[in-house]
Amino acid sequence: MMAFGTPPPSVLEPETIEALRTALASSRAQGSHSSALHEVLAKAVAEARNKGVPAERLLVTLKDIWHAQADVAGAASSETQQALLQELISRSIKEYYSE
């Protein structure tokens, strides 16, 4: 049992989180997801599965990374951002359960 106020263990490796941040920042700036995001997302999902991380926890982590970048300069409109987030979530779920 974790002590109160103790952060939960990291779902993903720091290098994976940084790669996701970079790819998501690019997606927000371009208004579309690139093939680089697809590759890093596949790696993140595989990493989570290998660690036994439930899909729900992975999705929370991805959303946290996404929302932490909400103030990226030059970001696309909020409607586009919402569509990108929905696509990210859908792709993550499909990738997680594909095997």
N, C-alpha and C positions, 0 to 999 in steps of 0.2 A: 504494500500500500504506500502511495506517495504522500509525503507530508504536505500540509496545506501551503499553497504558494509556490510549490516546487513545479517548474515547468515540465510538461510531459516530454519523454524522450523524442528526439527528432525522428520524423517519419522518413525523411530522405537525407542522403549525404549532402554536406555543404556544397560540394561541386555540382551536384544535380540541381539543387535549389538555385545556385547562381546561374547555371545554364538555362533554367526555366525563366528566371528573371530577365535575362538577356533576350531570349526568344519572345517572351510576352511583351517586353517593351517594344520590340520591333513590330510585333503584330499590332499593337495599339497605334504606333506611329504610322504604319502602312494601311491600317484599316482592314487587314486580312492576315490569316495565319500562313506562315511560310512552311516550306518543307523542313526547315531546321527545327521548327517547333514540333512537327510530327515526330522527328527522330528523337528529340530530347524527351518528349512526352512518352514515347514507347519505352525509353530507358527508365524514366521515373516510375512508370507503371510496373515494369518488370522488377525494379528494385523494391517497390512496395510489396509486390506479391511475394518475392523471395524472403522478405522480412516478416511476412505474415500480417501485414497491415491491411485492415479491412478497407474496402473500396470507399466507404463513407468517410473514413479518416483521411484518406488520400484526397478526396474531393474537397474537404475542409481546408487542407493544406494548400491545394491549388488555388482555391478561392482567396485564401489569405494572401498568397503571393500576388494574385491578380489585383486585389483591392489595395494592397500596399503601394501599388504603382499608379493609383488613381490620378495623381497630379503630374504625370509625365508630360513634359512640354510637347506641344504639337500633337497631342492625342486626338484620335478621331472623335466624332460626335458621340454623345451618350447613347443614342440609339444603336450606332455601329458597335460601340463598346459592349452593350448588352448582348447583341447578336454574337459577337466574338466570344464572350464569356459562355453563352449557351452552347456554342459550337465546341469550346474547350471542354466543357463538362460532358457533353454527349460523346465526344471522341475518347475521353478518359474512361467513361463507363464501358464503351464498346471495346476498347483496348484491354481493360482490366478483365473482362469476362470472355475475351476471344479465345483463351486457351483453357 
